[in-house]
Amino acid sequence: MRKIIFKILRYSGLPFIFREIVQRNKVTILMFHEIDKVTAEKTFAYLTRNYSIIDLNDFIDACKKKDNTKFPKKAMILTFDDGHLSNYEILPVITKYKLPVTIFLCSAIINTNRHYWFRLNMESQEVSKLKLVSNKKRLELLANMGFDQDKEFEMPQAMQKLHIDQMKDSVNLQSHTMYHPILPKCDYDEAKKEIFDSKAFLENEYGLKISSIAYPNGDYSERDIELVKAAGYECAITVDPGYNTLTSDLFRLKRLSSNDTSDLNELIVKSSGVWTFFKN
């Protein structure tokens, strides 16, 4: 039924209308987490045909200068959260299309065999509940399930240093905190450490220029915004649905989710914002 809905929406003409009118003078930031090579090929082929893919850093510069002279119509920024190992596996497709992709890395998980807490073998409802409690309580509950955020497993889930070294000349690598906590559920010291130390570690260990952060799970508070600014970031990405312009708040940039779909109809509907329009 879901696939039928997306097919109907695609051929209704609404994605075309949104693309040509609503998105024409906006910047759409599209979010991914993990897609395979086949999906990446199909996804990037469609997006490059229908949008002008731009670099996040170029958008930041344009916003700061209020300069739209290099601002293409139907601009889109492609982002991947977390730094999953599969992101490296699609590097050949990224380079084939010469895409200025941004990947947000969890600095304490990359180059280790630590695992992402939200990928622990549990129901999605349990993950959702863990996002609602304090950070200390979340860690306690995870410990009761046998999970420790510093535990090293047999196989990694995140990219390793050799992957990052191979990617950093063609991909924009940025911060996604250290362990992917829910920032508003952290106390001040926890949030500060996650935001500040992630930036410092990525710069010192990998020689990266860290100017952007994506809030884990898209959650943030005014305190977190102030910490991000104090740490020296130039922008922060949310999952608040919508589009961006040169006058957007750089610390509350909006994003649309692709849902990592392999269904082209769903991608077309979601990347246009039509799905968000009907959901809201």
Secondary structure, 3 states (H helix, E strand, C coil): CHHHHHHHHHHCCHHHHHHHHHCCCCEEEEEECCCCHHHHHHHHHHHHHHCEECCHHHHHHHHHHCCCCCCCCCEEEEEEEECEHHHHHCHHHHHHCCCCCEEEECCCCCCCCCCCHHHCCCCHHHHHHHCCCCHHHHHHHHHHCCCCCCCCCCCCCECCHHHHHHHCCCCEEEECCCCCCCHHHCCHHHHHHHHHHHHHHHHHHHCCCCCEEECHHHCCCHHHHHHHHHHCCCEEECCCCCCECCCCCCCCECCEECCCCCCHHHHHHHHHCHHHHHHC
